Amino acid sequence: MNKNFINWLIFGALAIIWGSSFILMKISLDNHLGPYQIASLRIVFAGLILLPITVKNIKNIPRNKLFLVFISGTLGSLLPAFLFCLAEEGIESSLAGTLNCLTPIFAIITGAIFYKTRVSTNKIAGILIAFIGSILLLFSRGHLQENQQLIFISFVVLAAFLYGFNVNMVTKHLLMISPLNLAAISLSLNAIPAFLVLISTSFFSLSFSNHQLLIAVGAAAFMGIMGTAFAIILFYTLVKRAGGIFASMVTYGIPFVAIAWGIFYGEVYYFKQVVCLLIILFGVYWGNKKTGKQ
């Protein structure tokens, strides 16, 4: 089979899986699970499915790197899972998916601030374009303060910031660890605090004979197994086959899948919001574009 075809197949699968995670959060919320329960279940299921890899390979991780591996899982998976679930209590899943595409811009910003990464002119231009698109998107919502949506939107922005910071931290400190082992061990370790949070929510005292509750748990399980564990394996496979630049472009496909699911689920999304999304995506593209001066 053609190598490029397989690469695009993986690309499409990732966009669909990650883009679908936002509507799955909404489905879980609408079926009697709280945001802390959903996020905890997602990480617990991801950690459990990858546990055999962790048990086999954790001894190979240098002791002085193990804490950073844990922190990487916290910043790149655990905290964003909670932030996105909290955000979707107040905003549509399609909007959460749209704002998530700011992640590459935050990768540029955090790299420059915390790791002294050189910022080229096109990166600065990309940041400004994406920022303008984001502001226009927020204004397109209307009555943000009255609806108290700003706090929920800030949760998504913070999650994107954590994603961006984690990318730089991994690049700076954890490249010597294989991507699969890094993903497995970081998720399995973070499944421990996630499980403690799950216990604190009285999840295990719920009535599991309730059909709606089972739907919610199933959606959270799918997010954990497919949207976190399996998707990370697919992503690193794509990085190995096609390179990091091509793999990072998955970010551009996720919002369109999230919007499509949101509209299917009955969420309202206007044309002007699509235009704002295109402005943000163009800024992300321009900020990550390679030039001869880089």
Helices and strands as residue ranges (DSSP letters): H 3-30, H 35-49, H 51-57, G 58-60, H 63-73, I 74-78, H 79-87, H 93-99, G 100-102, H 103-114, H 121-141, H 144-147, H 149-173, H 179-200, G 203-205, H 211-222, I 223-230, H 231-242, H 244-248, H 250-264, H 271-287
